[in-house]
Amino acid sequence: MDETQNIPASAPEQLEPVQATETVPDVSPAEELEKWKRLSRENEKRWKQASKELEGIRHTQMTDQEKALEAARAEARQAALNEVGTSLAEAEIRMQASAAGVTAPTAYLDLSRFVAEDGRADRERVTELIASLSRPQAKEPEFPQLMGAGHHRSGGSEIASMDPSELADFIAGGSFI
């Protein structure tokens, strides 16, 4: 079967072979990654803009009853987040304090100061609070730590008896204390 039989006579320019003149430039994987990140950011920006336009169009086409219902929903959501926000802030403070090894006095704090506008815990403010708290200093124990309960035997002592004269000689030798 001849390939030229299916081609109409009015299209002779289609018979010429197409030459690939475009060369693919050598691009490093990092450059390729940056390119796709940039494209992704541009697409996300366009999507957000289109979403805002769509929401604006929907809002202009709403009836008064739908607008009132939408406002009531937004108000109820904000009230619920404000109610739960202080609990979320307290939990965030306790979590960050335990991770930092400090004690946070949440009973004495105005927890509403640590709630963001969206009703969630403001992590930056909590981090600032935890950074301002002093870290407890590790104290040296006042008494030597014993190895277990009950009678503690010291190992390697050369004291054979509790005779005061032997003890005095032992102390004077400088190997005791």
Short mmCIF file of the C-alpha atoms (twelve columns), coordinates in Angstrom:
data_MODEL
# 
_entry.id   MODEL 
# 
loop_
_atom_site.group_PDB 
_atom_site.id 
_atom_site.type_symbol 
_atom_site.label_atom_id 
_atom_site.label_alt_id 
_atom_site.label_comp_id 
_atom_site.label_asym_id 
_atom_site.label_seq_id 
_atom_site.Cartn_x 
_atom_site.Cartn_y 
_atom_site.Cartn_z 
_atom_site.pdbx_PDB_model_num 
ATOM 1   C CA . MET A 1   0.000   0.000  0.000   1 
ATOM 2   C CA . ASP A 2   1.426   3.347  -0.992  1 
ATOM 3   C CA . GLU A 3   1.351   6.128  1.626   1 
ATOM 4   C CA . THR A 4   0.756   8.817  -0.960  1 
ATOM 5   C CA . GLN A 5   -2.628  7.375  -1.904  1 
ATOM 6   C CA . ASN A 6   -4.319  8.742  1.267   1 
ATOM 7   C CA . ILE A 7   -2.970  12.290 0.882   1 
ATOM 8   C CA . PRO A 8   -5.094  14.681 -1.178  1 
ATOM 9   C CA . ALA A 9   -3.462  16.227 -4.224  1 
ATOM 10  C CA . SER A 10  -4.045  19.753 -2.946  1 
ATOM 11  C CA . ALA A 11  -1.596  19.350 -0.019  1 
ATOM 12  C CA . PRO A 12  1.882   18.620 -1.457  1 
ATOM 13  C CA . GLU A 13  3.666   20.588 1.295   1 
ATOM 14  C CA . GLN A 14  2.742   17.925 3.845   1 
ATOM 15  C CA . LEU A 15  4.948   15.403 2.101   1 
ATOM 16  C CA . GLU A 16  8.169   17.098 3.183   1 
ATOM 17  C CA . PRO A 17  9.783   15.529 6.234   1 
ATOM 18  C CA . VAL A 18  9.870   17.678 9.351   1 
ATOM 19  C CA . GLN A 19  13.366  18.301 10.689  1 
ATOM 20  C CA . ALA A 20  13.890  18.693 14.437  1 
ATOM 21  C CA . THR A 21  15.924  21.898 14.608  1 
ATOM 22  C CA . GLU A 22  15.191  22.691 18.240  1 
ATOM 23  C CA . THR A 23  17.809  21.402 20.674  1 
ATOM 24  C CA . VAL A 24  17.047  20.709 24.286  1 
ATOM 25  C CA . PRO A 25  19.341  22.783 26.493  1 
ATOM 26  C CA . ASP A 26  21.178  21.029 29.270  1 
ATOM 27  C CA . VAL A 27  19.400  22.039 32.482  1 
ATOM 28  C CA . SER A 28  20.465  20.989 35.927  1 
ATOM 29  C CA . PRO A 29  17.909  19.310 38.184  1 
ATOM 30  C CA . ALA A 30  18.042  22.268 40.587  1 
ATOM 31  C CA . GLU A 31  17.200  24.708 37.786  1 
ATOM 32  C CA . GLU A 32  14.387  22.438 36.619  1 
ATOM 33  C CA . LEU A 33  13.045  22.267 40.174  1 
ATOM 34  C CA . GLU A 34  13.115  26.060 40.508  1 
ATOM 35  C CA . LYS A 35  11.319  26.397 37.180  1 
ATOM 36  C CA . TRP A 36  8.497   24.133 38.302  1 
ATOM 37  C CA . LYS A 37  8.263   25.846 41.683  1 
ATOM 38  C CA . ARG A 38  7.971   29.216 39.953  1 
ATOM 39  C CA . LEU A 39  5.289   27.888 37.617  1 
ATOM 40  C CA . SER A 40  3.441   26.383 40.555  1 
ATOM 41  C CA . ARG A 41  3.505   29.692 42.449  1 
ATOM 42  C CA . GLU A 42  2.201   31.532 39.384  1 
ATOM 43  C CA . ASN A 43  -0.614  29.021 38.944  1 
ATOM 44  C CA . GLU A 44  -1.508  29.231 42.622  1 
ATOM 45  C CA . LYS A 45  -1.602  33.031 42.423  1 
ATOM 46  C CA . ARG A 46  -3.896  32.841 39.364  1 
ATOM 47  C CA . TRP A 47  -6.131  30.309 41.108  1 
ATOM 48  C CA . LYS A 48  -6.473  32.505 44.207  1 
ATOM 49  C CA . GLN A 49  -7.305  35.517 42.061  1 
ATOM 50  C CA . ALA A 50  -9.908  33.547 40.078  1 
ATOM 51  C CA . SER A 51  -11.389 32.190 43.334  1 
ATOM 52  C CA . LYS A 52  -11.727 35.714 44.734  1 
ATOM 53  C CA . GLU A 53  -13.408 36.894 41.537  1 
ATOM 54  C CA . LEU A 54  -15.792 33.933 41.612  1 
ATOM 55  C CA . GLU A 55  -16.613 34.547 45.284  1 
ATOM 56  C CA . GLY A 56  -17.244 38.220 44.496  1 
ATOM 57  C CA . ILE A 57  -19.601 37.283 41.668  1 
ATOM 58  C CA . ARG A 58  -21.431 34.817 43.914  1 
ATOM 59  C CA . HIS A 59  -21.718 37.428 46.652  1 
ATOM 60  C CA . THR A 60  -23.191 40.031 44.264  1 
ATOM 61  C CA . GLN A 61  -25.765 37.526 43.022  1 
ATOM 62  C CA . MET A 62  -26.866 36.479 46.537  1 
ATOM 63  C CA . THR A 63  -30.259 37.453 47.828  1 
ATOM 64  C CA . ASP A 64  -30.582 39.364 51.092  1 
ATOM 65  C CA . GLN A 65  -31.636 36.181 52.848  1 
ATOM 66  C CA . GLU A 66  -28.556 34.296 51.601  1 
ATOM 67  C CA . LYS A 67  -26.308 37.194 52.654  1 
ATOM 68  C CA . ALA A 68  -27.826 37.167 56.156  1 
ATOM 69  C CA . LEU A 69  -27.340 33.404 56.367  1 
ATOM 70  C CA . GLU A 70  -23.698 33.724 55.275  1 
ATOM 71  C CA . ALA A 71  -23.078 36.462 57.864  1 
ATOM 72  C CA . ALA A 72  -24.668 34.324 60.598  1 
ATOM 73  C CA . ARG A 73  -22.448 31.379 59.642  1 
ATOM 74  C CA . ALA A 74  -19.318 33.530 59.759  1 
ATOM 75  C CA . GLU A 75  -20.317 34.963 63.141  1 
ATOM 76  C CA . ALA A 76  -21.040 31.502 64.586  1 
ATOM 77  C CA . ARG A 77  -17.714 30.179 63.293  1 
ATOM 78  C CA . GLN A 78  -15.824 33.099 64.825  1 
ATOM 79  C CA . ALA A 79  -17.627 32.660 68.168  1 
ATOM 80  C CA . ALA A 80  -16.805 28.941 68.243  1 
ATOM 81  C CA . LEU A 81  -13.154 29.589 67.413  1 
ATOM 82  C CA . ASN A 82  -12.921 32.287 70.096  1 
ATOM 83  C CA . GLU A 83  -14.402 29.880 72.636  1 
ATOM 84  C CA . VAL A 84  -11.990 27.104 71.777  1 
ATOM 85  C CA . GLY A 85  -9.063  29.419 70.978  1 
ATOM 86  C CA . THR A 86  -7.987  29.891 74.595  1 
ATOM 87  C CA . SER A 87  -7.898  26.125 75.075  1 
ATOM 88  C CA . LEU A 88  -5.801  25.770 71.950  1 
ATOM 89  C CA . ALA A 89  -3.452  28.512 73.140  1 
ATOM 90  C CA . GLU A 90  -3.066  26.853 76.549  1 
ATOM 91  C CA . ALA A 91  -2.318  23.504 74.918  1 
ATOM 92  C CA . GLU A 92  0.267   25.124 72.628  1 
ATOM 93  C CA . ILE A 93  1.932   26.874 75.587  1 
ATOM 94  C CA . ARG A 94  2.121   23.649 77.599  1 
ATOM 95  C CA . MET A 95  3.445   21.694 74.633  1 
ATOM 96  C CA . GLN A 96  6.206   24.182 73.839  1 
ATOM 97  C CA . ALA A 97  7.058   24.603 77.540  1 
ATOM 98  C CA . SER A 98  7.470   20.869 78.052  1 
ATOM 99  C CA . ALA A 99  9.624   20.624 74.932  1 
ATOM 100 C CA . ALA A 100 11.824  23.454 76.251  1 
ATOM 101 C CA . GLY A 101 11.977  21.990 79.757  1 
ATOM 102 C CA . VAL A 102 10.352  24.947 81.535  1 
ATOM 103 C CA . THR A 103 7.191   25.412 83.533  1 
ATOM 104 C CA . ALA A 104 4.632   27.839 82.113  1 
ATOM 105 C CA . PRO A 105 2.216   29.442 84.613  1 
ATOM 106 C CA . THR A 106 -0.906  29.213 82.409  1 
ATOM 107 C CA . ALA A 107 -3.226  29.876 85.359  1 
ATOM 108 C CA . TYR A 108 -1.846  33.421 85.628  1 
ATOM 109 C CA . LEU A 109 -1.778  34.277 81.908  1 
ATOM 110 C CA . ASP A 110 -4.340  36.101 79.786  1 
ATOM 111 C CA . LEU A 111 -4.659  33.310 77.231  1 
ATOM 112 C CA . SER A 112 -6.669  35.465 74.838  1 
ATOM 113 C CA . ARG A 113 -3.422  37.325 74.051  1 
ATOM 114 C CA . PHE A 114 -2.081  34.100 72.535  1 
ATOM 115 C CA . VAL A 115 -5.029  33.568 70.167  1 
ATOM 116 C CA . ALA A 116 -4.562  34.680 66.542  1 
ATOM 117 C CA . GLU A 117 -7.221  36.435 64.469  1 
ATOM 118 C CA . ASP A 118 -8.338  33.162 62.932  1 
ATOM 119 C CA . GLY A 119 -9.072  31.704 66.385  1 
ATOM 120 C CA . ARG A 120 -6.094  29.383 66.542  1 
ATOM 121 C CA . ALA A 121 -3.067  29.589 68.821  1 
ATOM 122 C CA . ASP A 122 -0.511  32.206 67.761  1 
ATOM 123 C CA . ARG A 123 2.674   30.121 67.705  1 
ATOM 124 C CA . GLU A 124 4.994   33.114 67.362  1 
ATOM 125 C CA . ARG A 125 3.707   34.738 70.552  1 
ATOM 126 C CA . VAL A 126 3.840   31.431 72.399  1 
ATOM 127 C CA . THR A 127 7.429   30.922 71.247  1 
ATOM 128 C CA . GLU A 128 8.324   34.413 72.509  1 
ATOM 129 C CA . LEU A 129 6.754   33.610 75.898  1 
ATOM 130 C CA . ILE A 130 8.609   30.317 76.240  1 
ATOM 131 C CA . ALA A 131 11.891  31.968 75.260  1 
ATOM 132 C CA . SER A 132 11.384  34.594 77.978  1 
ATOM 133 C CA . LEU A 133 10.898  32.021 80.738  1 
ATOM 134 C CA . SER A 134 13.980  31.131 82.752  1 
ATOM 135 C CA . ARG A 135 15.301  27.637 82.506  1 
ATOM 136 C CA . PRO A 136 15.679  25.782 85.805  1 
ATOM 137 C CA . GLN A 137 19.287  25.386 86.863  1 
ATOM 138 C CA . ALA A 138 20.483  21.878 87.590  1 
ATOM 139 C CA . LYS A 139 21.352  21.777 91.298  1 
ATOM 140 C CA . GLU A 140 24.055  19.650 92.794  1 
ATOM 141 C CA . PRO A 141 22.629  17.139 95.246  1 
ATOM 142 C CA . GLU A 142 23.263  18.123 98.872  1 
ATOM 143 C CA . PHE A 143 24.068  14.567 99.899  1 
ATOM 144 C CA . PRO A 144 26.067  11.982 98.011  1 
ATOM 145 C CA . GLN A 145 23.936  9.604  96.028  1 
ATOM 146 C CA . LEU A 146 23.890  6.140  97.548  1 
ATOM 147 C CA . MET A 147 23.761  3.054  95.416  1 
ATOM 148 C CA . GLY A 148 20.567  1.427  96.604  1 
ATOM 149 C CA . ALA A 149 18.608  1.247  99.801  1 
ATOM 150 C CA . GLY A 150 19.807  -0.071 103.102 1 
ATOM 151 C CA . HIS A 151 23.340  -0.373 104.393 1 
ATOM 152 C CA . HIS A 152 25.880  1.177  102.050 1 
ATOM 153 C CA . ARG A 153 29.340  -0.281 102.057 1 
ATOM 154 C CA . SER A 154 32.132  1.774  100.729 1 
ATOM 155 C CA . GLY A 155 34.562  -0.197 98.688  1 
ATOM 156 C CA . GLY A 156 38.306  -0.286 99.180  1 
ATOM 157 C CA . SER A 157 38.562  1.295  102.635 1 
ATOM 158 C CA . GLU A 158 41.692  0.387  104.574 1 
ATOM 159 C CA . ILE A 159 40.133  1.059  107.965 1 
ATOM 160 C CA . ALA A 160 40.144  -2.183 109.908 1 
ATOM 161 C CA . SER A 161 38.719  -0.904 113.193 1 
ATOM 162 C CA . MET A 162 37.148  2.197  114.682 1 
ATOM 163 C CA . ASP A 163 39.952  2.702  117.228 1 
ATOM 164 C CA . PRO A 164 40.440  6.483  117.658 1 
ATOM 165 C CA . SER A 165 44.231  6.256  117.448 1 
ATOM 166 C CA . GLU A 166 44.058  4.263  114.178 1 
ATOM 167 C CA . LEU A 167 41.517  6.723  112.772 1 
ATOM 168 C CA . ALA A 168 43.755  9.684  113.693 1 
ATOM 169 C CA . ASP A 169 46.732  8.060  111.952 1 
ATOM 170 C CA . PHE A 170 44.597  7.324  108.929 1 
ATOM 171 C CA . ILE A 171 43.308  10.907 108.756 1 
ATOM 172 C CA . ALA A 172 46.774  12.340 109.244 1 
ATOM 173 C CA . GLY A 173 48.001  10.291 106.293 1 
ATOM 174 C CA . GLY A 174 45.750  12.366 104.042 1 
ATOM 175 C CA . SER A 175 43.998  9.439  102.427 1 
ATOM 176 C CA . PHE A 176 40.756  10.003 104.281 1 
ATOM 177 C CA . ILE A 177 38.241  12.742 103.476 1 
# 
